[in-house]
Amino acid sequence: MGFRSYQTHQAQIQRNQFLQVARQGALNLTTIDWRHADTDVQRILDGATGQLHDDFAKRSKPFIEVVKQAKAITVGTISSAGLESETADTAQVLVAMTVQTSDAAASDQAPRAWRMRIFVQKTDGQVKVSNVEFVP
């Protein structure tokens, strides 16, 4: 009985970790300020792995230039998040959020509702975001 309790506890810890990493990844991807875009992009890369990391790394310099040029600020706020599926080393998390955007052309735009499927993966003892899909 003790070992089963331990396994259940460990599984809950892992689910919580998957959920927390996905939530933070969603916030990292949607909260960017032109005044410190380099740091914001590095934070995204630090929390990413696999194809997401590689693709974002390739596009990061032009992305930073556009953000700075537009003087863009985006702030993501999570409404809810839930574990959709999981394996021993991966999980899919659905995240619902609103994103408030402002830039030099339009300082006060209406918030947009986004739903994302965040894929997380345990690699070398760390859980990171491996992919993101927008959910209609």
Secondary structure as GFF3:
##gff-version 3
##sequence-region A 1 136
A	DSSP	alpha_helix	2	30	.	.	.	ID=ss1
A	DSSP	beta_strand	32	33	.	.	.	ID=ss2
A	DSSP	three_ten_helix	34	36	.	.	.	ID=ss3
A	DSSP	alpha_helix	37	46	.	.	.	ID=ss4
A	DSSP	alpha_helix	50	70	.	.	.	ID=ss5
A	DSSP	beta_strand	73	86	.	.	.	ID=ss6
A	DSSP	beta_strand	90	102	.	.	.	ID=ss7
A	DSSP	beta_strand	112	123	.	.	.	ID=ss8
A	DSSP	beta_strand	126	134	.	.	.	ID=ss9
###
